[in-house]
């Protein structure tokens, strides 16, 4: 293909190199596995610059979502539970997913329904801002549930902030 995107047809490598040299362009192989191989005439430096510019722009618009963890015990007090729920809400507001873990120690493991009730309570207390991504499940001596921000809620909004 030429610089304007037009097809130049099938030609020998020597002919293609000569055309590229005459137009002060580079001969770049686009599809090596095709028969015959497909090449383009373009300014390679400009092409690389455009690619890095696109990558930078894509990286700038990208938000890395971390998986944060909040640990609970089956016999947690109401006030402590509310503090943990506020902590989960804050982490979700920051755009992260939250793994809520109930850790069973000793003989507490014989009452998994306490952990399930606790995780359901956490899900219900945060239902206006969070959705349950992974339902409560046992993993060894731990019961986990993963919460993520609801689609309608905004993470780290900058609306209403006046730009100078």
N, C-alpha and C positions, 0 to 999 in steps of 0.2 A: 504494500500500500504506500501511496505517496504521502507527502506531508499534509495535504488537504483531505486525505482519507480515500482518495480514488485508487482503484485497482490498476496496477501496472502490468499485471499478467505474470506468467511463468518465464523466468529468465535465469541465466547462469549466475553463479556467485560473483564472478568477475564483472559482469554487466551491472549487477546491483551495486557493487562497491563503487564502480565508476560513476553511476548516477548519484549516489550518496556524496561522493567527493565533489562532483560538479555543483551540487546544491548546498554544499557546506552543512550536511546533515549526517547523522549516524545511522548505520544499518543495524537495527535491533531485531533479534529473533523473538517472535511472539509465541509461536506454537512449534516446538521442536519435534513433537511426535507426529505431526501431520505429514502426509506425503503429497506433494513436496512440502518442506518446512515453510512456514509463513513468517515473513519479515516485514518490518515497517521502517520507513524513513522518517526520522524525527530528531530533534535536538535533545540528546540524552540528558544533558545538564538541566535543561528546562523541565524535562519530564520528571527527573528525580526531585527537583525543587517543588514541583506541583504535588508529587506524591507525599513528601514530608509535610507540606503545608496541610494537605487533607488529613494526614495522620494526627498532626498537632490539633487540628480543629476537632477531630473525633475524640481525642483524648480529653480535650477541654470540656466537652459536653457529657463526658462519661462520669457516672457516680458509682463509686465502689461501695457495694453493700456488704457490710461485715456481719458475721453471725456472733452476737454477743450472748453471754450466758448470765442468768440470774438463778442462784441456788436457794432452795427452800428446804425446810425439814418438815416432816408430817405434823409435828406438834407446835407449829408456829402460832404465836399470839396474834390477835386481830390487828393491833396497832402495827406490829412488825410486818404483817401481811400487807397492810395498806401502804407502808413505806416501800416495800418491794414492788407493789403495783405501780406506785408513782415512778419508781426507778425504771421499770419496764416501759412505761408511757414515755418517759424522757428519751430512752434509747430508741424507741420506735419513731419518735419525733425527729430524731437525728438521721433517720433514713436507714437504720440498721434493722436486721431481723434479730429476734430475741429467742434464745433457747431457754425455756423455763424448766429447771431440773429440780425434782424432789429426791433428796438423798435419804435412803433408808439405812439406819445403823442398827446392828444387833437384832433384837427380836421385832423391831418395827416392820421388818420385811413380811411378816405374816399378816399385815393389814394393808395390802396395796390399795384397798378402797379409800383409805384416808388420803393417799397421794392423788388418786383419781379425782376425788372430791375437791382437793385443793387446786388442782390444775383446771378443773371445770370452773371453779370460783374465779380463778385468775382470768380465764377466757371471758367469762360473763362480765366481770368488772371492767374489762377493756374492750367490749364488743363495739363501742362507738368509734374507736380509733384503730382497732386491730382485727385481723382475721386469723383463724387457726390454719396454719399452713400444713402442719403435721399433727395429727391427732395424738393424744397421750398414749405412750407405749413404754413397756418395761425394757430396759437394757441393763441386765445384771441387777445390781442393787439400786438402780436409778430409774426413775420414771420421767420421761422427757416429753415436751410439747414445744413446737416451734410456732411463734407468732410473727406475722408480718403486717406492715402498715396497710390499711385499707386503700383501695385504688382512688377513692374520692378525696381522701385526706392528702394534704400537701406536706412534704418534708422540707424543713428549713426554708420557709418562704421568705421572700424579700419584698413582698407586696407592701405598699404603704410606707416604704422607706424611701425618703427623698434623696435622689442622686444629685450631688453638687457638681 
